[in-house]
């Protein structure tokens, strides 16, 4: 008796096996947060020298120099933060905190 070749079973088995193999290699080569953190830490450890004059920052990493330049102050009119060194006074009323900065602006924060 001749056995019939079942193409569907073979194709399904092949597809499942292919899925397992690709999942294994994809998981093996995808970087985790821990790997990215360690790579960044290794870059910081490779800094051999740095220098700044207030307007630019120079980092020497290995044989390369990286420059970062101070840009315009984009937070002057719309601050997303309040710098502690510019706070001159603060007051509290009911559920509201008022913070006064050295430039005279008063910021209101609801508790």
N, C-alpha and C positions, 0 to 999 in steps of 0.2 A: 504494500500500500504506500503510495506516494504521499508525502506530507506537503501540505499547502503552505506556501510562504505568506506570512501575515505581515504585510507592509506597515500597517498601522501600529502594531506592537513594536516593530523595529524602530520606526520613526519616533514614537513616543519615548522609548527607552533611550534613544540617541539624544533627543531634546532634553530629557531630564538629566542625563549624564553631562551634556554640554553646559546646562545651567549650573550644576554643582561645580564643575571645573572653573567656569568663568567667575562664579561667586567667590570661590577660594582665592583665585589670583587677584580679583578686584579688592577683596578684603585685605589681602597681604600687602598690596602696594598703595593703598589709600592712607594718607597721613592722618594721624589723630591729633587732637589738641596738644597732647603731651609732646608729640614729635615736633610740632610747629614751635611750641614754647622752647624746647631744647635747642632747636636750630637758631632761634632768635637769641637765646642765651649764649650760644657759641659765638655768634656774631659780635655780641657785646664784649665777650672775653677777648676777641681778636683786636679790639681797639688798642692801638699802640700809642696814639697821641691824639690830643684834641686841643683846639685853641679857639678863642672867641674874642671879638673886639666890641661886642654889643650889637653889631649889625649883621654879622655873619658868624656861623659856626662851622669849623673845619674838623672833620673826623678822619684820622688816618687808620684805615683798616687793612692790614696786610700791606700790599704794594699800591693800594688805591687811596685817593683822597676824595672825600665827599663833602660838598659844600651845601649849607642851608642858609638862606638869606632871610632876614627879617622883612616881612611884608607890611603893608599898611595896617593900621589898627582897624580891623573890620568890626570890632565889638564896641567902638566908641559910642555909638548912638543906640544900639540895641544890645544891651549886655545880657548874656545868658548866664552870667555869674556875677557875684559881687566880691571884688578883691578885698581881703581882710585889711590890708595895709592902707586902704582908702576910706575905711569906715571911721567917721568922726563922732557920731552919736547914734543912739537908738532909743526908741521908746515903745511902750506897750499900752494898748488901749483895748479893753475887752478881748476880742479874738483876733486882733490885728497887731502886727509888729511893723514899726516904721524904722527904716534904716536910712541914715543920712551919710552920703559920701562927701569926700573933700571937694568935689566939683560942685556941690550944692544940690545935687539931685536927691530926692527922697523916694525911696522904694517902699511899697506897701506889700506885706505878705500876710495873707489870711492863714490863720492856724487851722 
